[in-house]
Amino acid sequence: METKTARLTVLIDPDKKEAFEQLCARQDQTASQVVRQLIRDYLAKHGVSYGRDDAGRG
């Protein structure tokens, strides 16, 4: 788990936001949890390393 956080502001259609939040709630997750996982998956898919464990490799 990350120890420091930074804010990412995303503009999204209100209807999509509502649908996304409802889906997350049905899956017992917060929107932030899902977005963080999507970002981790996207970075991994493209071979991008990050964080202390990956220092110097990306």
C-alpha positions as CSV (number, residue, x, y, z in Angstrom):
1,M,0.0,0.0,0.0
2,E,1.2,3.5,-0.8
3,T,2.4,5.5,2.1
4,K,2.1,9.0,0.5
5,T,-0.7,10.2,-1.7
6,A,-1.2,12.8,-4.4
7,R,-4.5,14.1,-5.8
8,L,-5.5,13.5,-9.4
9,T,-8.4,15.5,-10.6
10,V,-10.4,14.0,-13.4
11,L,-13.3,15.6,-15.3
12,I,-16.0,13.1,-16.2
13,D,-19.6,13.2,-17.4
14,P,-21.9,13.3,-14.4
15,D,-23.9,10.3,-15.6
16,K,-20.8,8.2,-16.1
17,K,-19.6,9.2,-12.6
18,E,-22.8,8.2,-11.0
19,A,-22.9,4.8,-12.8
20,F,-19.2,4.2,-11.9
21,E,-19.8,5.0,-8.2
22,Q,-22.9,2.8,-8.1
23,L,-20.9,-0.1,-9.6
24,C,-18.1,0.4,-7.2
25,A,-20.5,0.4,-4.3
26,R,-22.1,-2.8,-5.5
27,Q,-18.6,-4.4,-5.6
28,D,-17.9,-3.0,-2.0
29,Q,-15.1,-0.8,-3.3
30,T,-14.6,2.9,-3.3
31,A,-14.1,4.7,-6.6
32,S,-10.6,5.6,-5.5
33,Q,-9.7,2.0,-4.9
34,V,-10.8,1.1,-8.4
35,V,-9.0,4.0,-10.0
36,R,-5.8,3.2,-8.2
37,Q,-6.0,-0.4,-9.4
38,L,-6.8,0.7,-13.0
39,I,-3.6,2.9,-12.9
40,R,-1.5,0.1,-11.5
41,D,-2.8,-2.3,-14.2
42,Y,-2.2,0.3,-17.0
43,L,1.4,1.0,-15.8
44,A,2.1,-2.8,-15.7
45,K,0.6,-3.3,-19.1
46,H,3.0,-0.8,-20.5
47,G,6.0,-1.9,-18.6
48,V,6.3,1.2,-16.5
49,S,7.9,0.8,-13.1
50,Y,7.4,3.2,-10.1
51,G,8.0,3.5,-6.4
52,R,10.8,2.6,-4.1
53,D,10.9,-1.1,-5.1
54,D,11.5,-0.1,-8.7
55,A,13.9,2.8,-8.2
56,G,16.1,3.3,-11.2
57,R,14.2,0.9,-13.4
58,G,11.7,3.2,-15.0
